[in-house]
Structures are given as C-alpha cells and as structure tokens.
Amino acid sequence: MDSIIETQRQAHEEIERYEIVLYSLLARTQPVHETKLQTEHKAAQVLSRLSTRVTALKAQYEDEDARKAEMDALTSSAQPSDLSEFYARLVKIQDHYNKYPDVAAGGFDLELAALLEEGNQDGVDEEEYEEEDPIGLLFSGEEAYGKYVDLYASHTAYNNLKNIAKRLSYLQYLDVLLAAEVGKLHTELARETLRTKEYETYIHMLHDYLLSFMKKTQPLIDVDSKLQEQDSEFQKKWEAGEFSEDWDNHLPSKRTNDAAENKNIWATQNRLFTTLHLNSKRHVKAVAKQATSIQPPKNPNGTPSNHSVNGATSQSGSRNAARWTYLTSFLLTELASTVSDTKSNVERRFSLTAREREQELLERSKPVAPPANNAENGGGEEEEEEERIYNPLKLPLGWDGKPIPYWLYKLHGLGVEYKCEICSDHVYMGRKNFERHFQEPRHAFGMRALGLPNTKHFHEITRIEDALALAEKLKQEGRREIFEQETTEELEDDEGNVYNRKMYEDLKKQGLI
C-alpha cells in the first residue's frame, strides 16, 4: 500500500497540472465549429478527471485515522538509527518494478500530451490527412456535427398520434416546437390526445433525444442539475394545481364531490327500493337457498368495478406526460437557436437540386484537418500582426484577402443597397450582386413559395404584389393570343370559300363542309 502522504501530494500535483491543461484548451482560438466542439469535449474529459481527483483527495483528508497511522509508522522508532521502515518500503518498490518491468516512466505526462495534441503534428498534407474522429461518430448525417437537430423520428411519432386535427409537415412541426420558447408546448393538441399513452411515449422519446443532443453539443454545461431544478419546480406547480386546466390533475377530487351530491339526492329513493326488495318473495326464496348451499353466491352484476384503480392510473399517466412536456419545453428553450437553424437549413435544402445535395454531402463527409502548429517556426506573432488588416471603412475583401480600393468600391456601386421582398427583405450590396441574386437559390425558393415560375419575365421584380400582378397579366395575355390565333388564321374549303379557323372547324363538325 502506498503512503497516504505521497498519494495526497501526487493528487495535488495532478490537480494543478490538470488546471493548466484546462486553461490551455479553453484559451485556444477556435474558428471552426468542429474544432471548437472537439476542444470542449476534451475540456469536459479534463474536468471529469479533475473532479475525480478532488473527490478522492477530500476523502483522504477526512480519513484522519489513516493519516495518524501513517505518521506513527514514520516517527515511532525507538532508536534514531532504526531504518527498518525505510528498507521495508524500499523492498516494496523494488518488488513492484520487478513485477512490472515494462511500466513506462512519466505516464501522466503522456496523458497530458495526448489531451493537448491538436493532430497533424508531422506536417502531413491536408489532402492526405485523415484521422478517426470519435466526436463525429456521436452525430448523424442530418445533425451535421451538432449544428442541427434530427427530429424526423419525433415528427413521424407526432403524426401517428390519435385524434390530431391535421398532420403537419416537417417545417410546420419545427414551428410548433419553436412555439415552446414563448408559450406552452403542443397547445394545438386536444386534451384527450394529451392523456393518451401514445402521447406519453412520444414526448418521452423527444425529451430523451433533446437531452442526449444537448449533452453532446454542450459538454461543459451541467444539464442534469438544470433538469433537476426544473423537475422540482414542476412538482411544486403540480401540487399547487397550476396544470389543472390542461391536465386535470384535480379530477379525482371533483368526481368524489359529484358522487357525494348524487348520493344525497337519491338516498330517499334507495331506501324505498331496498325495503320493497327485501320483502319480496323472490328475495326470501334466494336467502333460504343460500343457507342450504355450500358454494358462494355469484354476483349477478359481474366482476367488481375497478374504476378507482383506473382513475389513479390515468392520473399517474397524466402526471408523467405533463412532467415530460414541462422538461421538454425547457430543453427546447435552451436549444431554440439550434432548432431555428435547422428550420433554415431545411428550407435551404428544399431549393437545392439533387446534384447540389450530393456535392454538399461529399464536402461534409471530408474530415476537418486541425490547423498546423506554427509555434515551432517562431513566427506566430509576426503572422498575427500581418493578419490584422486596417479596414475602417469596412470595404469588401479582394482575391488577396485585403480590402479593395475605395475607387473600385464606388465604381461598382457596392455602397448602394437593394432590398428584395421576395427574398424575405434580404439586402444586396451593389448592382451586380442584385442582378445575380435572381438566379440564386434564395430568390428561387421565394418564387416557388409564391407559386410562380422563376423566369425572365420576373427579372427585376422584387415586390410580392408586383410579381403576383405580373403573373395575372401574363395569364390574360396568353388567353388573348390564343383567341387572336383562332380569329386571324384563315382556311379555304374545296369550293374556294375562305373562313377563319374557328368558323371552319364549327362547319366541319356539322358536316356542312
């Protein structure tokens, strides 16, 4: 057994070095979402190991008997020259290394180096660089490394609920979830639907997914403690009856009061019926027959009712469904920005072609190589100074990464704003960018949402009202061209008589020609 004093000293050293590693990880600049998430997961690992060391160290300090026994073993020698305890411990150390001769020295240093390693330290080309990413395996392809949520399974379960007013599309379902940020979740569902077992299963599945996603994308946040606080807050609100309007958590007491009132109303009539029944001949014969029979009498009304048990079970199910709904609303509020980004991404993907979607999936599947370490060159500070570009006018950057000249900025009219109402009031800087945007996916999606084709007829049209008016005008002109074609085109029969096309076809159908 190692000395408890040495174990405590080693724990203090490891805690201090873990704190240094944690500071180094969090102080890094992370321009890319993937590297930022990888760094946060490494920091979470360091925090977990750090908390383990602190817990063990606290337990050792509280164990005063072991510390006292250790101090007595080191200072209780009768003679100052007695080194028996020293040699006994030396023999233990020698036996340990004889038993494990391949133990690497400085194993803790290797562990810290692995945590601080950024990858691609050997200068390998980025195209050839490929390393297995354990963080990327946590997410599905739809989640895009934690940028978006994948709620297709929950959407399918929602549409399969009973007694729903209408089945929602995926975008409409995301809007329903975003409504939890400003109000209650699933207010569009009927009360009968909220009290079903299918809804409880659905909301529990949605809660588990959002909790897992939040832990994967925010590893440095203690989500469990927040959920415990929300759970205790729900319990207080439930006991106070704040959910009675939606979930009927005081329904059994109401039924009990109604039953008491009905009992008082019909009490008089029940006494009269009971007296007449007991004095009837049929009842007297049945009593005499039961006195001579061994078997217990059958209940003519069937098995006893289990209404109270079912009522308790129903209330328990409603409480669980209300609890999962309350916790899910909290998680949706925390992930509101991610759900909103998911909605924008789905809308953007609807406007892409199949080829563009395949190209996007190929680019997403490529591993992200971490930036090369420039500290070995000794020129990190100089490169940072060169990257700081003086741009007080906030001019656009050119092909070389520097601001373009001011005269070129004025020549192209990049200071002029062009707003397009069809593109959700998006502002385009410069005439060239404005003309180019009519063929871009954003404008094409807006035209498709209006039910209009994105043709050259609608070029330079930015207002929704003007686009609809032009579409109606084009329809009328199309009908007029068809009418003019029927009246202006002339045809001749066998006898040389000349008719227009419409009259010629009518006479031919009647057999006059």
C-alpha positions in Angstrom: 0.0 0.0 0.0 1.4 3.4 -1.0 1.9 6.1 1.6 -1.2 8.3 2.1 1.0 11.4 2.3 2.6 10.6 -1.0 -0.8 9.8 -2.6 -2.1 13.2 -1.4 1.0 15.0 -2.8 0.6 13.3 -6.1 -3.1 14.2 -6.2 -2.3 17.8 -5.6 0.2 17.8 -8.4 -2.2 16.2 -10.8 -4.9 18.6 -9.9 -2.6 21.6 -10.6 -1.4 20.2 -13.9 -5.0 19.4 -15.0 -5.9 23.0 -14.3 -3.0 24.2 -16.5 -4.2 21.9 -19.3 -7.8 23.1 -19.0 -6.6 26.7 -19.3 -4.6 25.8 -22.4 -7.5 24.1 -24.0 -10.0 26.9 -23.4 -7.6 29.7 -24.4 -7.3 28.4 -27.9 -8.9 30.3 -30.8 -11.4 28.0 -32.5 -12.6 29.5 -35.9 -14.3 26.2 -37.0 -17.4 24.7 -35.3 -15.9 21.1 -35.4 -12.6 22.0 -33.7 -14.4 24.1 -31.1 -16.7 21.1 -30.2 -13.7 18.8 -30.1 -11.9 21.1 -27.7 -15.0 21.3 -25.5 -15.2 17.6 -25.2 -11.5 17.4 -24.3 -12.1 20.0 -21.6 -15.0 18.0 -20.3 -12.8 15.0 -20.0 -10.2 17.0 -18.1 -13.0 18.4 -15.8 -14.2 14.8 -15.1 -10.7 13.6 -14.2 -10.2 16.7 -12.1 -13.4 16.2 -10.1 -12.4 12.5 -9.6 -9.0 13.6 -8.1 -10.7 16.2 -5.9 -13.2 13.8 -4.5 -10.6 11.2 -3.7 -8.3 13.8 -2.1 -11.2 15.1 0.0 -11.9 11.5 1.2 -8.3 11.0 2.1 -8.2 14.2 4.2 -11.3 13.1 6.0 -9.8 9.8 6.9 -7.8 11.0 9.9 -7.2 7.5 11.3 -5.1 6.5 8.2 -3.1 9.7 8.3 -2.4 9.2 12.0 -1.3 5.6 11.5 1.0 6.8 8.6 2.6 9.4 10.8 3.0 7.0 13.7 4.7 4.5 11.4 7.2 7.1 10.2 8.0 8.6 13.7 7.6 5.8 16.3 11.1 4.3 16.0 12.7 3.8 19.4 16.2 4.4 18.0 17.2 7.3 15.7 19.3 5.0 13.5 16.4 2.5 13.0 15.7 2.4 9.2 13.7 -0.8 9.2 10.5 1.1 7.9 12.6 2.8 5.2 14.0 -0.5 3.9 10.7 -2.3 4.1 9.1 0.3 1.8 12.2 0.2 -0.5 11.7 -3.5 -0.9 8.0 -3.0 -1.9 9.1 -0.5 -4.5 11.7 -2.9 -5.9 9.2 -5.8 -6.0 6.7 -3.6 -7.9 9.2 -2.7 -10.6 10.5 -6.3 -10.8 6.9 -7.5 -11.3 6.1 -4.8 -13.9 9.4 -4.1 -15.7 7.7 -2.6 -18.8 6.0 0.3 -17.0 6.7 3.5 -18.8 8.1 6.4 -16.8 6.1 9.6 -17.0 2.8 8.0 -17.9 0.9 11.1 -16.6 3.0 13.4 -18.9 1.9 11.3 -21.9 -1.7 11.5 -20.8 -1.5 15.3 -20.7 0.3 15.5 -24.0 -2.5 13.4 -25.6 -5.1 15.9 -24.3 -3.2 18.9 -25.7 -2.4 17.3 -29.0 -4.1 19.0 -31.9 -3.4 16.5 -34.7 -1.4 16.7 -37.9 1.8 17.5 -36.0 4.0 15.8 -38.5 3.3 18.2 -41.3 1.3 15.8 -43.5 -0.5 17.3 -46.4 -4.1 18.3 -45.6 -5.5 16.3 -48.6 -3.8 13.1 -47.3 -4.5 13.8 -43.7 -7.3 11.7 -42.3 -7.8 10.8 -38.7 -10.7 9.0 -37.0 -12.9 11.5 -35.2 -14.7 10.0 -32.1 -16.8 13.1 -31.7 -18.1 13.0 -35.3 -19.4 9.4 -34.6 -21.7 10.8 -32.0 -23.8 12.6 -34.6 -25.9 11.5 -37.5 -25.5 12.9 -41.0 -28.6 15.1 -40.6 -27.2 16.7 -37.4 -24.0 17.9 -39.3 -21.7 17.7 -36.3 -24.1 19.2 -33.9 -25.2 22.2 -36.0 -28.7 20.9 -36.5 -31.2 18.6 -34.8 -32.6 15.4 -36.4 -36.3 15.3 -35.4 -37.6 13.2 -38.2 -38.4 10.2 -35.9 -40.3 12.5 -33.5 -42.1 14.1 -36.4 -43.3 10.7 -37.5 -44.4 9.7 -34.0 -46.3 13.1 -33.7 -48.2 12.5 -36.9 -49.2 9.0 -35.7 -50.9 10.3 -32.6 -54.6 9.7 -32.3 -57.2 12.5 -32.6 -54.9 15.1 -34.0 -56.5 17.9 -36.1 -54.1 17.6 -39.1 -50.8 16.0 -40.0 -48.0 18.6 -40.1 -45.1 18.8 -42.4 -41.6 18.8 -41.0 -41.3 22.6 -41.2 -44.6 23.1 -39.5 -43.6 20.6 -36.8 -40.4 22.7 -36.2 -42.6 25.8 -35.9 -44.7 24.0 -33.2 -41.6 23.2 -31.2 -40.2 26.7 -31.5 -43.5 28.0 -30.0 -42.4 26.4 -26.7 -40.0 29.3 -26.3 -42.8 31.9 -25.9 -45.6 29.7 -24.5 -46.7 26.1 -23.7 -45.7 23.1 -25.8 -48.3 21.4 -28.0 -51.2 23.7 -27.2 -52.7 22.7 -30.6 -53.4 19.1 -29.4 -56.7 18.2 -27.8 -56.9 17.2 -24.1 -57.9 13.6 -25.0 -54.7 13.3 -27.1 -52.5 14.6 -24.3 -53.8 12.0 -21.9 -53.1 9.0 -24.2 -50.3 6.5 -23.7 -49.1 7.2 -27.3 -48.5 10.9 -26.4 -46.6 10.0 -23.3 -44.3 7.7 -25.3 -43.8 10.3 -28.0 -43.0 13.2 -25.5 -40.6 10.9 -23.6 -38.8 10.0 -26.8 -38.5 13.7 -27.7 -37.2 14.5 -24.3 -34.5 11.8 -24.4 -33.3 12.9 -27.8 -33.0 16.6 -26.8 -31.3 15.7 -23.6 -28.7 13.5 -25.4 -28.2 16.1 -28.1 -27.7 18.9 -25.6 -25.1 16.8 -23.7 -23.2 16.1 -26.9 -23.2 19.7 -28.2 -22.7 21.4 -24.8 -20.4 19.1 -22.8 -19.2 21.8 -20.4 -22.7 22.6 -19.2 -24.2 20.5 -16.3 -27.5 19.7 -17.9 -28.6 17.1 -15.3 -28.5 19.7 -12.4 -30.6 22.1 -14.5 -33.2 19.4 -15.2 -33.3 18.5 -11.5 -34.2 22.1 -10.7 -36.9 22.1 -13.4 -38.2 18.8 -12.1 -38.5 20.2 -8.5 -40.2 23.3 -9.9 -42.7 21.2 -11.8 -43.5 19.2 -8.7 -44.3 22.4 -6.8 -46.5 23.7 -9.6 -48.3 20.4 -9.9 -49.1 20.3 -6.2 -50.3 23.9 -6.5 -52.7 22.9 -9.3 -51.3 25.2 -12.0 -51.7 22.4 -14.6 -55.3 21.6 -13.8 -56.5 23.5 -16.9 -54.6 21.3 -19.3 -54.1 18.0 -17.5 -57.0 17.8 -14.9 -54.7 17.0 -12.0 -57.5 17.6 -9.5 -60.0 15.5 -11.4 -60.5 12.7 -8.8 -61.5 15.1 -6.1 -64.1 16.6 -8.3 -65.5 13.2 -9.1 -65.7 12.5 -5.4 -67.7 15.6 -4.7 -70.1 14.9 -7.5 -70.6 11.4 -6.2 -71.4 12.7 -2.7 -74.0 15.1 -4.2 -75.6 12.3 -6.2 -75.7 10.1 -3.1 -77.6 12.8 -1.1 -80.1 13.3 -3.9 -81.0 9.6 -4.4 -80.7 8.5 -0.8 -84.5 8.6 -0.1 -85.4 6.6 -3.2 -82.8 4.0 -2.5 -84.3 3.3 1.0 -87.7 2.7 -0.5 -86.4 0.3 -3.2 -84.3 -1.6 -0.7 -87.4 -2.1 1.6 -89.5 -3.4 -1.2 -86.8 -5.8 -2.4 -86.1 -7.3 1.0 -89.8 -8.1 1.5 -90.4 -9.7 -2.0 -91.0 -13.5 -2.3 -88.0 -13.9 -4.7 -85.6 -12.4 -2.2 -86.9 -14.6 0.6 -86.5 -17.8 -1.5 -83.0 -16.8 -2.6 -82.0 -16.3 1.1 -83.3 -19.8 2.0 -81.5 -21.4 -0.9 -78.2 -19.8 0.0 -78.5 -21.0 3.6 -78.5 -24.7 2.4 -75.9 -24.2 -0.4 -72.1 -24.6 0.1 -70.8 -22.6 -2.9 -70.7 -18.8 -2.6 -73.3 -16.9 -4.5 -72.5 -15.5 -7.9 -72.5 -11.8 -8.4 -75.3 -11.0 -10.9 -73.7 -7.6 -11.7 -70.4 -9.2 -12.9 -67.0 -8.5 -11.5 -66.5 -5.6 -9.1 -65.6 -2.3 -10.8 -62.1 -1.2 -11.0 -62.9 2.4 -11.6 -60.9 3.8 -8.7 -57.7 1.9 -9.8 -58.2 3.1 -13.4 -58.7 6.6 -12.2 -55.5 6.5 -10.2 -53.6 5.0 -13.2 -55.0 7.7 -15.5 -53.9 10.4 -13.1 -50.4 9.0 -12.8 -50.1 8.8 -16.6 -51.2 12.4 -17.0 -48.7 13.5 -14.3 -45.9 11.7 -16.2 -46.9 13.2 -19.5 -47.2 16.7 -18.0 -43.7 16.2 -16.4 -42.1 15.2 -19.7 -43.8 18.0 -21.5 -42.6 20.6 -19.0 -39.0 19.3 -19.1 -39.1 19.1 -22.9 -40.2 22.7 -23.1 -37.2 23.7 -21.1 -34.8 21.8 -23.4 -36.4 23.3 -26.4 -36.0 26.8 -24.9 -32.3 26.1 -24.4 -31.9 24.7 -28.0 -34.1 27.3 -29.7 -31.3 28.7 -31.8 -30.3 25.2 -33.0 -33.9 24.4 -33.9 -34.2 27.7 -35.8 -31.0 27.0 -37.7 -32.4 23.5 -38.5 -35.5 25.1 -40.0 -33.4 27.5 -42.1 -31.3 24.6 -43.3 -34.3 22.5 -44.3 -35.7 25.5 -46.3 -32.4 25.9 -48.0 -32.1 22.3 -48.9 -35.6 22.3 -50.5 -34.2 24.8 -53.0 -31.2 22.7 -54.0 -31.1 20.3 -56.8 -30.1 16.6 -56.4 -26.6 17.2 -57.7 -26.1 20.1 -55.3 -27.2 18.0 -52.4 -24.8 15.2 -53.3 -22.0 17.7 -53.6 -22.8 19.0 -50.2 -22.8 15.6 -48.6 -19.4 14.8 -50.2 -18.0 18.0 -48.8 -19.4 17.3 -45.4 -18.0 13.8 -45.3 -14.5 15.1 -45.7 -12.6 15.2 -42.3 -11.7 18.6 -41.0 -7.9 18.8 -40.5 -6.9 20.8 -37.5 -4.7 23.9 -38.2 -1.0 23.4 -38.3 1.1 24.4 -35.3 3.1 27.5 -36.1 4.8 27.7 -32.8 7.8 25.7 -34.0 8.6 28.3 -36.6 8.8 31.1 -34.0 6.9 33.5 -36.3 3.5 33.2 -34.8 3.4 36.8 -33.5 4.6 38.2 -36.8 1.9 36.4 -38.8 -0.8 37.6 -36.4 0.4 41.2 -36.9 0.2 40.7 -40.7 -3.3 39.3 -40.4 -4.5 42.4 -38.7 -5.8 44.5 -41.6 -6.7 48.1 -41.2 -10.1 48.5 -42.7 -12.0 51.4 -41.0 -14.5 51.8 -44.0 -15.3 48.1 -43.8 -14.7 47.6 -47.5 -15.1 44.1 -49.1 -12.0 41.9 -49.3 -10.4 41.1 -52.7 -8.9 37.9 -54.0 -5.7 38.6 -52.0 -7.6 38.9 -48.7 -7.1 42.7 -48.5 -9.7 45.4 -48.8 -10.4 46.5 -52.4 -9.6 50.2 -53.3 -12.2 52.8 -52.4 -12.5 54.0 -56.0 -13.3 50.4 -57.1 -15.8 50.2 -54.3 -17.6 53.4 -55.6 -17.2 52.3 -59.3 -19.2 49.1 -58.8 -21.7 50.8 -56.5 -21.1 48.4 -53.6 -22.4 51.1 -51.2 -25.9 51.0 -52.7 -28.4 48.8 -51.0 -31.0 46.8 -52.9 -33.8 45.1 -50.9 -35.8 42.2 -52.2 -39.2 41.5 -50.6 -39.4 38.1 -52.2 -36.1 37.0 -50.5 -37.6 37.9 -47.1 -36.3 41.5 -47.3 -32.7 40.5 -47.8 -30.4 43.4 -48.7 -27.9 43.0 -51.5 -24.9 45.4 -51.8 -24.2 46.6 -55.3 -26.0 46.3 -58.7 -24.0 43.3 -59.8 -24.9 41.2 -56.7 -28.5 42.3 -57.0 -28.8 41.2 -60.6 -27.0 37.9 -59.9 -29.4 37.0 -57.0 -32.4 36.4 -59.3 -30.8 33.1 -60.3 -29.7 32.1 -56.8 -31.5 29.5 -54.6 -32.8 32.1 -52.1 -34.8 34.0 -54.7 -35.9 30.8 -56.5 -37.3 29.4 -53.2 -39.2 32.7 -52.6 -40.8 32.5 -56.1 -41.6 28.8 -55.6 -43.3 29.7 -52.3 -45.5 32.2 -54.2 -46.4 29.6 -56.7 -44.7 31.5 -59.6 -42.0 30.3 -62.0 -38.6 32.0 -61.8 -38.4 33.0 -65.5 -37.0 36.1 -67.2 -40.4 37.8 -67.1 -40.0 38.3 -63.4 -36.5 39.7 -63.7 -36.0 43.0 -61.7 -39.3 42.3 -59.8 -38.6 42.5 -56.0 -42.1 43.1 -54.5 -44.6 40.3 -53.9 -47.5 42.4 -55.0 -45.8 43.3 -58.3 -44.9 39.7 -59.0 -48.5 38.5 -58.5 -49.9 41.3 -60.7 -47.4 40.5 -63.5 -48.3 36.8 -63.3 -52.0 37.7 -63.7 -51.2 39.9 -66.6 -49.2 37.2 -68.3 -52.1 34.8 -68.0 -54.5 37.3 -69.6 -52.1 37.9 -72.5 -51.8 34.2 -73.1 -55.5 33.8 -73.4 -55.7 36.8 -75.8 -53.0 35.3 -78.0 -55.0 32.1 -78.3 -58.2 34.0 -79.2 -56.4 36.1 -81.8 -54.8 33.0 -83.3 -58.3 31.4 -83.7 -59.8 34.5 -85.3 -57.0 35.7 -87.6 -55.9 32.4 -89.2 -57.9 31.7 -92.4 -58.7 28.4 -94.1 -60.2 27.5 -97.5 -62.6 24.7 -98.4 -62.8 22.7 -101.6 -65.1 25.2 -103.3 -62.7 28.1 -102.6 -64.7 29.7 -99.8 -62.5 31.4 -97.1 -63.3 31.0 -93.4 -61.4 31.8 -90.2 -60.2 28.7 -88.2 -63.0 28.8 -85.6 -65.8 29.0 -88.2 -64.1 26.4 -90.4 -63.9 23.9 -87.5 -67.5 24.5 -86.5 -68.8 24.0 -90.1 -66.7 20.9 -90.5 -68.1 19.4 -87.3 -71.6 20.0 -88.5 -70.8 18.2 -91.8 -71.6 21.3 -93.9 -68.1 21.3 -95.5 
